[in-house]
Amino acid sequence: MLGTIGVLAALIGIHDGSLLVDQPVGAILLPFVYRDVAVVCLLSTAPAAWVLGHLLQKRLTKLSCCLLAGLLWTIAWILCFSFQETAGRVDELPAFAGLSRFVTSFFITFGATLVTQSVINASDEHRRNDLPTNILRVACCLIVLALVPRMYLDARGRHDAEQYFSLRQQSRIGEASLLLRRMLILDPTIRKDGHFLRREQAELDREIASLNRQASAELPATASFNQRLQRARVLAMLGHTNDAMNILLEKAETTNSVEACSLLGTMHENQHDWSSAIRFYGTAETLLKSTPGDTSASAEAYQVAMGSAYCYRRLGRLSEARACYLRLLEINPNADTHFLLAQFFEDIQETSSAQHHALEAARLDPNRYRERGHQLIRKMRALHFRCLSVSGDSTGTH
């Protein structure tokens, strides 16, 4: 029971990735950062803890096991809190993050194992204890300890790196900085395309400092709508979404501004409020259509159509999503748009349309999309056997 309480207490105290940008920094600086990482680390230490517990269980009394478990849990919590003081400079101590996770998870699991085995009075009497068997057990435990957390953290790092660069591309600087901090806590040596991501931290800090200076100046009561719109953009970039929304929604001019409605749609989209995002994107689309002159090729129109398509897709309204994706093609029929449509049609299992747009993307930009087009078509071949007919060199001539 005490072991279970210790493990649950550890998991409750670990950040699950849902904190807002303006959450206090100390709240995320436990060595695991995410609950899924904690679970993997705890489970990977379980076999070794169980084997070592069996070795000690016959040599210690029940009271000694419980006292040792309490000591281990105390050390684990001390490590957690001491990590908060050093995690801000994990790039200077690259081994400390991994060592803290290993020691903390092992001590929690080992303590739980000692208590559990002492309570159930586990015994080695009916187990084989010859040397080859013990060597095999130790080898298996070491393999699990060495490989499982590393493989999971590598996969998690690749996923987070993709998300990080997506946030940078969307100018969501505050969220990108917070995600990068978590990534560096998990792996201070993480790289993307051979580039150490910890080098990005200084640049991000400078950008955030500049944005904070802009946001710290109080808006005068006579501020123009454009000034309020610019302040909302700055706050949105910093991740203070609710403040940005409030600044825009306070003024009636917002519903007559394409930029304001598009920004509100984007912020609701980032909060996964798909219906509200579609409502603001729809208002922006109406304003675009009523604006004199040729606005069909504008970046704003492209952003509105792409945001609408994504939100409709997340709501499962595929016919509306299809119309928005085709609208993107009308606005800007470049390689990026064709490949975006290829991914959409592949996702809804319209393989012939997906193939057409993948090939068109490869034709327009072979350097970026030739190989990615091949990969998408191979994926469709595997998932939709005999539903797709593609010659082996169909993209090779582009």
Summary of the structure (lengths in Angstrom):
residues: 398
radius of gyration: 27.2
end to end distance: 65.3
largest distance: 87.6
contacts: 1211
relative contact order: 0.06
helix: 75%
strand: 1%
